[in-house]
């Protein structure tokens, strides 16, 4: 084994770990962190993958001016709306939020926060759906601040990838 390059040996060790659990989705948390995301999610080749396009919030206050942030609510309200919509979309496919393996979150800076993204608002809504006693699975997640979204007044758009092992 000493003549096997380290990269190859590492690949063999990874292959061994992967094949030992070839039919299950593996989630690895960041070391020493209680943050509600997984650092790595490994999906077996036999899994059914479902890709959900960017999902935007529904109107929260129909009396507010159309296309305004007030019409859709703050970041927390909009995130709740989007995650509820994602839940319904996945349910129609025979999946649930626990099947999500990756989320990509696009956030517009909140004018009430000086144009900064409201990460606390995102987290307040997110932690109602992920890493809970009822739904302990944690996807990988990336949150990005963007200048604008295609829906005037929207502060949040989320796209998802879900996987179901056979």
C-alpha positions as a Markdown table, in Angstrom:
| # | Residue | x | y | z |
|---|---|---|---|---|
| 1 | Unk | 0.0 | 0.0 | 0.0 |
| 2 | Unk | 2.9 | 2.4 | 0.5 |
| 3 | Unk | 3.4 | 2.7 | -3.3 |
| 4 | Unk | -0.2 | 3.9 | -3.8 |
| 5 | Unk | -0.3 | 7.7 | -4.1 |
| 6 | Unk | -2.2 | 9.4 | -1.3 |
| 7 | Unk | -4.9 | 10.7 | -3.6 |
| 8 | Unk | -5.6 | 7.2 | -4.9 |
| 9 | Unk | -5.6 | 5.8 | -1.4 |
| 10 | Unk | -8.0 | 8.5 | -0.3 |
| 11 | Unk | -10.3 | 7.8 | -3.2 |
| 12 | Unk | -10.2 | 4.0 | -2.4 |
| 13 | Unk | -11.1 | 4.8 | 1.3 |
| 14 | Unk | -14.0 | 7.1 | 0.1 |
| 15 | Unk | -15.2 | 4.5 | -2.3 |
| 16 | Unk | -15.2 | 1.9 | 0.5 |
| 17 | Unk | -17.2 | 4.2 | 2.8 |
| 18 | Unk | -19.6 | 5.1 | 0.0 |
| 19 | Unk | -20.2 | 1.5 | -1.1 |
| 20 | Unk | -20.9 | 0.5 | 2.5 |
| 21 | Unk | -23.9 | 2.8 | 2.5 |
| 22 | Unk | -24.7 | 2.8 | -1.2 |
| 23 | Unk | -28.4 | 2.9 | -0.8 |
| 24 | Unk | -28.7 | 5.7 | 1.8 |
| 25 | Unk | -28.3 | 9.4 | 1.7 |
| 26 | Unk | -25.5 | 10.5 | 4.1 |
| 27 | Unk | -25.4 | 13.8 | 5.8 |
| 28 | Unk | -22.3 | 15.1 | 7.6 |
| 29 | Unk | -22.5 | 18.1 | 9.9 |
| 30 | Unk | -19.7 | 20.7 | 10.1 |
| 31 | Unk | -17.2 | 19.6 | 12.8 |
| 32 | Unk | -18.0 | 21.1 | 16.2 |
| 33 | Unk | -21.0 | 23.0 | 14.9 |
| 34 | Unk | -24.7 | 23.0 | 15.9 |
| 35 | Unk | -25.6 | 25.2 | 12.9 |
| 36 | Unk | -28.7 | 23.7 | 11.2 |
| 37 | Unk | -27.1 | 22.8 | 7.9 |
| 38 | Unk | -25.1 | 19.8 | 6.7 |
| 39 | Unk | -21.6 | 20.4 | 5.4 |
| 40 | Unk | -21.8 | 17.4 | 3.0 |
| 41 | Unk | -24.7 | 15.4 | 1.7 |
| 42 | Unk | -23.9 | 12.3 | -0.3 |
| 43 | Unk | -26.6 | 10.9 | -2.6 |
| 44 | Unk | -26.4 | 7.4 | -4.0 |
| 45 | Unk | -26.6 | 7.1 | -7.8 |
| 46 | Unk | -29.8 | 5.1 | -7.5 |
| 47 | Unk | -31.6 | 8.0 | -5.8 |
| 48 | Unk | -34.5 | 9.9 | -7.4 |
| 49 | Unk | -33.4 | 13.5 | -7.7 |
| 50 | Unk | -36.0 | 16.4 | -7.9 |
| 51 | Unk | -34.9 | 19.9 | -8.8 |
| 52 | Unk | -37.1 | 22.8 | -7.8 |
| 53 | Unk | -36.6 | 26.1 | -9.6 |
| 54 | Unk | -36.3 | 29.3 | -7.6 |
| 55 | Unk | -39.4 | 29.8 | -5.6 |
| 56 | Unk | -40.7 | 33.3 | -4.6 |
| 57 | Unk | -43.0 | 34.3 | -1.8 |
| 58 | Unk | -46.8 | 34.8 | -2.0 |
| 59 | Unk | -48.4 | 38.1 | -1.1 |
| 60 | Unk | -48.8 | 38.3 | 2.7 |
| 61 | Unk | -50.8 | 41.6 | 2.8 |
| 62 | Unk | -53.1 | 42.1 | -0.1 |
| 63 | Unk | -53.9 | 45.6 | 1.1 |
| 64 | Unk | -50.3 | 46.8 | 0.8 |
| 65 | Unk | -49.2 | 48.5 | -2.4 |
| 66 | Unk | -48.6 | 45.9 | -5.1 |
| 67 | Unk | -44.9 | 45.1 | -5.7 |
| 68 | Unk | -43.9 | 46.5 | -2.3 |
| 69 | Unk | -41.9 | 44.8 | 0.4 |
| 70 | Unk | -44.9 | 45.5 | 2.7 |
| 71 | Unk | -47.1 | 43.3 | 0.4 |
| 72 | Unk | -44.8 | 40.3 | 0.8 |
| 73 | Unk | -43.5 | 40.9 | 4.4 |
| 74 | Unk | -40.1 | 40.9 | 5.9 |
| 75 | Unk | -37.4 | 38.3 | 5.3 |
| 76 | Unk | -38.8 | 35.9 | 7.9 |
| 77 | Unk | -42.4 | 36.2 | 6.6 |
| 78 | Unk | -41.2 | 35.7 | 3.0 |
| 79 | Unk | -38.9 | 32.7 | 3.9 |
| 80 | Unk | -41.9 | 31.1 | 5.7 |
| 81 | Unk | -44.0 | 31.6 | 2.6 |
| 82 | Unk | -41.3 | 30.1 | 0.3 |
| 83 | Unk | -40.6 | 27.1 | 2.5 |
| 84 | Unk | -44.4 | 26.4 | 2.8 |
| 85 | Unk | -44.6 | 26.6 | -1.1 |
| 86 | Unk | -41.6 | 24.2 | -1.4 |
| 87 | Unk | -43.2 | 21.8 | 1.0 |
| 88 | Unk | -46.4 | 21.7 | -1.1 |
| 89 | Unk | -44.4 | 21.3 | -4.4 |
| 90 | Unk | -42.4 | 18.4 | -2.9 |
| 91 | Unk | -45.5 | 16.8 | -1.4 |
| 92 | Unk | -47.0 | 16.7 | -4.9 |
| 93 | Unk | -43.9 | 14.7 | -6.0 |
| 94 | Unk | -44.2 | 12.3 | -3.0 |
| 95 | Unk | -41.4 | 14.0 | -1.1 |
| 96 | Unk | -41.0 | 16.2 | 2.0 |
| 97 | Unk | -38.7 | 18.9 | 3.3 |
| 98 | Unk | -36.6 | 16.1 | 4.9 |
| 99 | Unk | -35.7 | 14.9 | 1.4 |
| 100 | Unk | -34.1 | 18.2 | 0.5 |
| 101 | Unk | -30.3 | 17.8 | 0.1 |
| 102 | Unk | -29.4 | 21.3 | -1.1 |
| 103 | Unk | -30.9 | 24.8 | -0.8 |
| 104 | Unk | -29.7 | 27.9 | -2.6 |
| 105 | Unk | -31.1 | 31.0 | -1.0 |
| 106 | Unk | -31.1 | 34.4 | -2.7 |
| 107 | Unk | -31.7 | 37.4 | -0.4 |
| 108 | Unk | -32.2 | 41.0 | -1.3 |
| 109 | Unk | -30.8 | 43.5 | 1.2 |
| 110 | Unk | -33.6 | 44.8 | 3.4 |
| 111 | Unk | -34.0 | 48.6 | 3.2 |
| 112 | Unk | -35.1 | 48.5 | 6.9 |
| 113 | Unk | -31.7 | 47.0 | 7.7 |
| 114 | Unk | -29.6 | 49.5 | 5.8 |
| 115 | Unk | -29.6 | 47.4 | 2.7 |
| 116 | Unk | -28.0 | 44.4 | 4.4 |
| 117 | Unk | -29.4 | 41.0 | 4.2 |
| 118 | Unk | -31.6 | 39.9 | 7.1 |
| 119 | Unk | -29.8 | 36.6 | 7.9 |
| 120 | Unk | -31.5 | 36.5 | 11.3 |
| 121 | Unk | -34.9 | 36.6 | 9.6 |
| 122 | Unk | -33.9 | 33.8 | 7.3 |
| 123 | Unk | -32.7 | 31.7 | 10.2 |
| 124 | Unk | -35.9 | 32.3 | 12.3 |
| 125 | Unk | -38.0 | 30.8 | 9.5 |
| 126 | Unk | -35.6 | 28.2 | 8.4 |
| 127 | Unk | -35.2 | 26.6 | 11.8 |
| 128 | Unk | -38.9 | 26.0 | 12.0 |
| 129 | Unk | -38.5 | 23.5 | 9.1 |
| 130 | Unk | -35.0 | 22.0 | 9.4 |
| 131 | Unk | -33.0 | 20.4 | 12.3 |
| 132 | Unk | -36.2 | 20.1 | 14.4 |
| 133 | Unk | -37.4 | 17.1 | 16.4 |
| 134 | Unk | -40.1 | 16.5 | 13.8 |
| 135 | Unk | -37.8 | 16.9 | 10.8 |
| 136 | Unk | -34.1 | 16.5 | 11.8 |
| 137 | Unk | -32.6 | 16.3 | 8.3 |
| 138 | Unk | -30.4 | 19.2 | 7.4 |
| 139 | Unk | -29.6 | 20.1 | 3.7 |
| 140 | Unk | -26.5 | 21.8 | 2.5 |
| 141 | Unk | -27.3 | 25.5 | 2.0 |
| 142 | Unk | -25.8 | 28.5 | 0.4 |
| 143 | Unk | -27.2 | 32.0 | 1.1 |
| 144 | Unk | -26.3 | 34.8 | -1.3 |
| 145 | Unk | -27.1 | 38.5 | -1.3 |
| 146 | Unk | -28.4 | 39.7 | -4.7 |
| 147 | Unk | -29.3 | 43.2 | -5.9 |
| 148 | Unk | -32.8 | 42.3 | -6.9 |
| 149 | Unk | -35.2 | 39.4 | -7.7 |
| 150 | Unk | -37.6 | 39.1 | -10.6 |
| 151 | Unk | -40.6 | 39.8 | -8.3 |
| 152 | Unk | -40.8 | 43.4 | -7.2 |
| 153 | Unk | -41.0 | 43.5 | -3.4 |
| 154 | Unk | -39.5 | 40.0 | -2.9 |
| 155 | Unk | -36.6 | 39.7 | -0.5 |
| 156 | Unk | -36.2 | 35.9 | -0.7 |
| 157 | Unk | -36.0 | 33.3 | -3.5 |
| 158 | Unk | -35.1 | 29.7 | -2.8 |
| 159 | Unk | -34.2 | 26.8 | -5.2 |
| 160 | Unk | -34.0 | 23.2 | -3.9 |
| 161 | Unk | -32.7 | 19.8 | -4.8 |
| 162 | Unk | -34.4 | 16.8 | -3.1 |
| 163 | Unk | -33.3 | 13.2 | -3.2 |
| 164 | Unk | -35.1 | 10.0 | -2.3 |
| 165 | Unk | -33.1 | 6.8 | -2.0 |
| 166 | Unk | -34.8 | 3.7 | -3.3 |
